[in-house]
Amino acid sequence: MRFMHIADVHLGAAPDSGYSWSKDRGREIWDSFRRCIEDANEKKVDLLLIAGDLFHRQPLLQELREVDYLFSTLEKTMVVLIAGNHDYLKPSSPYLNFGWSSNVVCLFSPECEKVRLPELKTEVYGLSYHQQEITTPLYDGLKADKNDYFRILLAHGGDAGHIPISKNALMESGFDYIALGHIHKPQVFIQGLALYAGALEPIDCNDTGAHGYVLGEVQRKRVKLSFVESASRSYLQEEIEVTEQDTGYSLREKVAELIHREGQQNMYRIRFTGQRAPQFRPDLREYRKCGRILDIEDGTIPAFPVEELRRQYRGQLIGDFIESFGESPKGMVEEKALRYGLEALLYGDS
């Protein structure tokens, strides 16, 4: 039996609101989900597991129709899904009365239930959110039935406000695989047993790193797991070293080269580091034109010849300021205070 585990798709989200590429991002999340369905067909996946937050908020009826059509194109794949804290089941949710295709099973009860899939010799357990926050550790104490089926738990949560999860409790639960959702960064929670698939596409600037889905292959109740990268874009945090020789144009070239090397499609948070010429201040607004830059920060300090200035201005205000730091600054905070202070004293009126 082969399964695909996805989570936190967040259909309907429009990340990076206010930026020119935000509308593209919303469409790309749908496209990424569609490609995932195509992958399931191509890889002949038997079971698609969706561990909550398929939608970013309450789904619209037309959105459910779009999703169900994609599910109906699966040639041999059963789909089992739960609702998470973003697409939780409020009484008016279109989720509740929607007529899904015959290959779709929704575990929408607020209490743990299971579906048995005899043709796959598999059982899937899970529960859904009926409110945005659940502080009770609902997965603690859950036990899989003792039988020769492969037993999977679909679970969404893992922090104080969204079903706290205990590793020890899961390890004693008797499940053969635990498909986790809610944490957007893919990660192993319990080696060989419980994985967060992470968001299918990065949803905000904190979702750095690879994104995609988990692929599992089961043979004699043993599972082989792999992670498949599939995201269209990534959020990258980068540093660019600035030197005394840099100018506005040379620094712009460094930014452009970085984005060309790492990918024009990605979103960037960039920080300038190093020591710049004292009278050079990077124009951060100008560098934003180089690509999809969410944030750019100047962490440089002016490169003053401190000892030369100490001698030149001995007995004057600037010399006394340098002497107040002793022979040399103690740590980075004092180093910055010295150099920013010199900048203000020497060029404050320029």
C-alpha positions as CSV (number, residue, x, y, z in Angstrom):
1,M,0.0,0.0,0.0
2,R,1.3,3.4,-1.0
3,F,0.1,6.6,0.7
4,M,0.6,10.4,0.3
5,H,0.4,12.6,3.4
6,I,-0.3,16.3,2.9
7,A,-1.4,19.0,5.4
8,D,-1.9,22.7,5.7
9,V,-2.7,23.4,2.0
10,H,-4.5,26.6,2.9
11,L,-6.6,26.9,-0.2
12,G,-8.0,30.4,-0.3
13,A,-4.9,32.0,1.3
14,A,-3.3,35.0,-0.4
15,P,0.2,35.2,1.2
16,D,2.2,38.4,1.2
17,S,-0.8,40.7,1.1
18,G,0.1,44.2,-0.2
19,Y,2.9,43.0,-2.5
20,S,2.6,42.9,-6.2
21,W,2.9,39.1,-6.4
22,S,0.3,38.3,-3.7
23,K,-2.5,37.3,-6.2
24,D,-0.1,35.0,-8.0
25,R,0.6,33.2,-4.7
26,G,-3.1,32.5,-4.1
27,R,-3.4,30.9,-7.5
28,E,-0.2,29.0,-7.0
29,I,-1.5,27.3,-3.9
30,W,-4.4,25.9,-5.9
31,D,-2.0,24.9,-8.7
32,S,0.3,23.1,-6.2
33,F,-2.7,21.2,-4.8
34,R,-3.7,20.2,-8.4
35,R,-0.1,19.0,-9.1
36,C,-0.3,16.9,-5.9
37,I,-3.4,15.1,-7.2
38,E,-1.6,14.5,-10.5
39,D,1.4,13.1,-8.6
40,A,-0.9,10.8,-6.7
41,N,-2.1,9.4,-10.1
42,E,1.4,9.2,-11.6
43,K,2.8,7.5,-8.5
44,K,-0.2,5.1,-8.2
45,V,-0.9,6.2,-4.7
46,D,-3.6,4.1,-2.9
47,L,-4.4,6.6,-0.1
48,L,-4.3,10.4,0.2
49,L,-4.2,11.6,3.7
50,I,-5.1,15.3,4.4
51,A,-4.2,16.2,8.0
52,G,-6.3,19.4,8.4
53,D,-6.4,22.9,7.1
54,L,-7.1,22.0,3.5
55,F,-8.6,25.5,3.4
56,H,-7.3,28.7,4.9
57,R,-10.8,29.6,6.2
58,Q,-14.3,28.4,5.8
59,P,-14.6,27.0,2.3
60,L,-17.0,28.3,-0.3
61,L,-19.4,25.9,-2.0
62,Q,-17.7,26.5,-5.4
63,E,-14.3,25.8,-3.8
64,L,-15.6,22.5,-2.5
65,R,-16.8,21.6,-6.0
66,E,-13.4,22.4,-7.4
67,V,-11.6,20.2,-4.9
68,D,-14.1,17.4,-5.3
69,Y,-13.6,17.4,-9.0
70,L,-9.8,17.0,-8.5
71,F,-10.5,14.1,-6.1
72,S,-12.8,12.5,-8.7
73,T,-9.9,12.4,-11.2
74,L,-7.9,10.1,-8.9
75,E,-7.8,6.8,-10.7
76,K,-7.2,4.4,-7.7
77,T,-6.8,6.7,-4.7
78,M,-9.0,6.9,-1.6
79,V,-9.0,10.2,0.2
80,V,-9.4,10.6,3.9
81,L,-9.4,14.1,5.4
82,I,-10.0,16.0,8.7
83,A,-10.7,19.7,9.3
84,G,-8.1,21.7,11.2
85,N,-8.3,25.0,13.1
86,H,-8.4,27.2,10.0
87,D,-11.2,25.3,8.2
88,Y,-13.0,24.2,11.4
89,L,-16.6,23.0,11.2
90,K,-18.8,25.8,12.3
91,P,-22.6,24.9,12.2
92,S,-23.0,26.8,8.9
93,S,-19.9,25.3,7.2
94,P,-20.6,24.1,3.6
95,Y,-18.3,21.1,4.5
96,L,-21.1,19.5,6.5
97,N,-23.7,19.0,3.8
98,F,-21.5,18.6,0.8
99,G,-21.9,15.5,-1.4
100,W,-18.4,14.2,-2.0
101,S,-17.2,11.7,-4.6
102,S,-17.3,8.0,-3.6
103,N,-13.6,7.9,-3.1
104,V,-13.6,10.6,-0.3
105,V,-14.1,10.0,3.4
106,C,-14.3,12.9,5.8
107,L,-13.7,12.2,9.5
108,F,-15.7,15.2,10.7
109,S,-16.6,14.1,14.2
110,P,-15.3,16.2,17.2
111,E,-14.4,12.8,18.7
112,C,-12.0,10.2,17.3
113,E,-13.6,7.9,14.7
114,K,-12.2,5.5,12.1
115,V,-12.8,4.3,8.6
116,R,-11.8,0.8,7.6
117,L,-10.5,0.2,4.1
118,P,-10.5,-3.6,3.6
119,E,-9.2,-3.4,0.1
120,L,-6.1,-1.7,1.5
121,K,-6.1,-3.6,4.7
122,T,-5.8,-0.2,6.4
123,E,-7.7,1.7,9.1
124,V,-7.6,5.5,9.4
125,Y,-8.5,7.3,12.6
126,G,-9.1,11.0,13.2
127,L,-11.2,13.8,14.5
128,S,-12.0,17.4,13.3
129,Y,-12.0,20.8,14.8
130,H,-15.4,22.3,15.6
131,Q,-13.8,25.5,17.0
132,Q,-10.6,27.4,16.3
133,E,-8.8,26.6,19.5
134,I,-8.8,23.3,21.4
135,T,-6.6,23.2,24.5
136,T,-7.5,19.7,25.6
137,P,-4.9,17.0,24.6
138,L,-7.5,14.9,22.7
139,Y,-4.9,12.5,21.2
140,D,-3.6,11.4,24.6
141,G,-5.0,8.1,25.5
142,L,-6.1,7.1,22.0
143,K,-5.4,3.5,21.2
144,A,-5.5,1.8,17.9
145,D,-7.5,-1.5,17.7
146,K,-5.3,-4.6,17.9
147,N,-5.6,-6.3,14.5
148,D,-3.5,-7.1,11.4
149,Y,-4.6,-3.9,9.6
150,F,-2.1,-1.0,9.0
151,R,-3.4,1.6,11.4
152,I,-3.0,5.4,10.7
153,L,-3.9,8.3,12.9
154,L,-4.7,11.7,11.2
155,A,-3.9,14.4,13.8
156,H,-3.8,18.2,13.6
157,G,-2.2,20.2,16.4
158,G,0.8,20.3,18.6
159,D,0.8,23.6,20.5
160,A,-0.9,24.9,23.6
161,G,-3.9,26.3,21.8
162,H,-4.4,23.6,19.3
163,I,-4.6,20.1,20.8
164,P,-1.3,19.7,22.7
165,I,0.5,16.5,21.6
166,S,2.6,14.2,23.8
167,K,5.3,12.1,22.1
168,N,5.1,9.5,24.8
169,A,1.3,9.2,24.4
170,L,1.7,8.7,20.7
171,M,4.4,6.2,21.0
172,E,2.2,4.1,23.3
173,S,-0.9,4.5,21.1
174,G,-0.3,1.4,18.9
175,F,-0.6,3.2,15.5
176,D,1.6,2.2,12.7
177,Y,1.8,5.7,11.2
178,I,0.7,9.1,12.5
179,A,0.1,11.8,9.8
180,L,0.5,15.2,11.5
181,G,-0.7,18.7,10.5
182,H,-0.6,22.2,11.8
183,I,3.2,22.9,12.0
184,H,4.1,24.4,8.6
185,K,7.7,23.2,8.5
186,P,8.2,19.5,7.6
187,Q,9.7,17.6,10.4
188,V,10.0,14.2,12.1
189,F,8.1,14.2,15.3
190,I,8.8,10.6,16.2
191,Q,11.3,8.7,14.0
192,G,9.7,6.2,11.7
193,L,6.2,6.8,13.2
194,A,5.0,10.4,13.3
195,L,5.8,13.2,10.8
196,Y,4.6,16.7,10.1
197,A,4.2,17.0,6.4
198,G,4.4,20.8,6.7
199,A,2.5,23.2,4.5
200,L,2.3,22.1,0.9
201,E,3.4,25.6,-0.1
202,P,5.0,28.2,2.3
203,I,2.2,30.4,3.6
204,D,4.2,33.2,5.3
205,C,7.7,34.4,5.7
206,N,8.4,32.1,8.7
207,D,7.8,29.1,6.5
208,T,11.4,28.8,5.4
209,G,13.0,25.6,4.0
210,A,11.6,22.9,1.8
211,H,7.9,22.2,1.4
212,G,6.0,19.4,-0.2
213,Y,4.5,16.1,1.0
214,V,5.3,12.7,2.6
215,L,5.2,9.6,0.5
216,G,4.9,6.3,2.4
217,E,5.1,2.7,1.2
218,V,3.8,-0.1,3.4
219,Q,5.0,-3.7,3.2
220,R,4.1,-6.2,6.0
221,K,3.1,-3.3,8.3
222,R,6.5,-1.7,7.9
223,V,6.5,1.7,6.4
224,K,9.2,3.4,4.3
225,L,8.9,7.2,4.3
226,S,10.3,9.9,2.0
227,F,9.8,13.6,1.7
228,V,9.0,15.0,-1.8
229,E,9.6,18.7,-2.5
230,S,6.9,20.2,-4.6
231,A,6.5,23.9,-3.7
232,S,6.6,26.6,-6.4
233,R,8.5,29.1,-4.3
234,S,10.4,29.4,-1.0
235,Y,11.0,32.1,1.6
236,L,14.7,32.7,1.9
237,Q,16.6,34.6,4.5
238,E,20.0,35.8,3.2
239,E,22.9,37.9,4.3
240,I,25.0,40.0,2.0
241,E,28.5,41.1,3.1
242,V,29.2,44.8,2.5
243,T,32.8,46.2,2.3
244,E,34.3,49.6,2.4
245,Q,34.6,49.5,-1.4
246,D,30.9,49.0,-2.0
247,T,28.8,51.7,-3.6
248,G,25.1,51.9,-4.2
249,Y,25.5,50.4,-7.7
250,S,27.8,47.6,-6.6
251,L,25.5,46.6,-3.8
252,R,22.5,46.6,-6.1
253,E,24.5,44.2,-8.3
254,K,25.2,41.9,-5.3
255,V,21.4,41.8,-4.5
256,A,20.6,41.1,-8.1
257,E,23.2,38.3,-8.3
258,L,21.9,36.7,-5.1
259,I,18.3,36.6,-6.5
260,H,19.5,35.3,-9.9
261,R,21.5,32.5,-8.2
262,E,18.8,31.5,-5.6
263,G,15.8,31.9,-7.9
264,Q,13.7,34.8,-9.2
265,Q,10.6,32.9,-8.1
266,N,11.5,33.0,-4.4
267,M,10.7,35.6,-1.7
268,Y,13.6,37.2,0.2
269,R,14.4,38.7,3.5
270,I,17.9,40.3,3.1
271,R,20.2,41.7,5.7
272,F,23.4,43.7,4.9
273,T,26.3,42.9,7.2
274,G,29.9,44.0,7.4
275,Q,31.6,47.4,7.4
276,R,30.7,50.1,4.8
277,A,32.5,53.4,3.9
278,P,31.5,55.9,6.6
279,Q,29.7,58.3,4.3
280,F,27.9,55.5,2.4
281,R,24.3,54.7,3.5
282,P,22.5,51.9,1.5
283,D,19.3,53.1,-0.1
284,L,17.1,50.2,1.0
285,R,14.1,51.3,-1.2
286,E,16.2,51.0,-4.3
287,Y,17.2,47.4,-3.7
288,R,13.6,46.3,-3.4
289,K,13.3,46.7,-7.1
290,C,15.6,43.8,-7.7
291,G,13.0,41.1,-7.0
292,R,10.4,39.7,-4.6
293,I,11.9,41.2,-1.5
294,L,9.7,41.2,1.6
295,D,12.2,42.9,3.9
296,I,15.7,44.3,3.6
297,E,17.7,45.4,6.6
298,D,20.9,47.4,7.0
299,G,23.0,45.8,9.7
300,T,26.3,47.4,8.5
301,I,28.5,49.6,10.6
302,P,30.8,52.4,9.4
303,A,34.4,51.4,8.9
304,F,36.3,54.2,10.8
305,P,40.1,54.2,11.3
306,V,39.6,54.4,15.1
307,E,43.2,54.6,16.2
308,E,44.0,57.3,13.6
309,L,41.0,59.3,14.8
310,R,42.0,58.8,18.5
311,R,45.4,60.4,17.7
312,Q,43.9,63.1,15.5
313,Y,41.3,64.3,17.9
314,R,43.1,63.7,21.3
315,G,41.9,66.2,23.8
316,Q,38.8,67.1,21.8
317,L,35.2,65.9,21.9
318,I,35.7,63.1,19.4
319,G,38.9,61.9,21.0
320,D,37.3,61.9,24.5
321,F,34.4,59.9,23.0
322,I,36.8,57.3,21.7
323,E,38.8,57.2,25.0
324,S,35.5,56.4,26.9
325,F,35.6,52.9,25.3
326,G,39.0,52.2,26.7
327,E,41.6,50.5,24.5
328,S,39.0,48.7,22.5
329,P,35.2,48.1,22.6
330,K,34.0,45.2,24.7
331,G,31.8,43.1,22.4
332,M,29.6,43.9,19.4
333,V,27.2,46.2,21.2
334,E,30.0,48.5,22.2
335,E,31.6,48.3,18.8
336,K,28.4,49.4,17.2
337,A,27.9,52.2,19.8
338,L,31.4,53.5,19.0
339,R,31.1,53.5,15.3
340,Y,27.5,54.9,15.2
341,G,28.6,57.6,17.7
342,L,31.6,58.5,15.5
343,E,29.3,58.7,12.5
344,A,27.0,61.1,14.3
345,L,29.9,63.3,15.5
346,L,31.7,63.4,12.2
347,Y,28.8,63.5,9.7
348,G,25.7,64.4,11.8
349,D,25.1,67.6,10.0
350,S,25.9,66.4,6.5
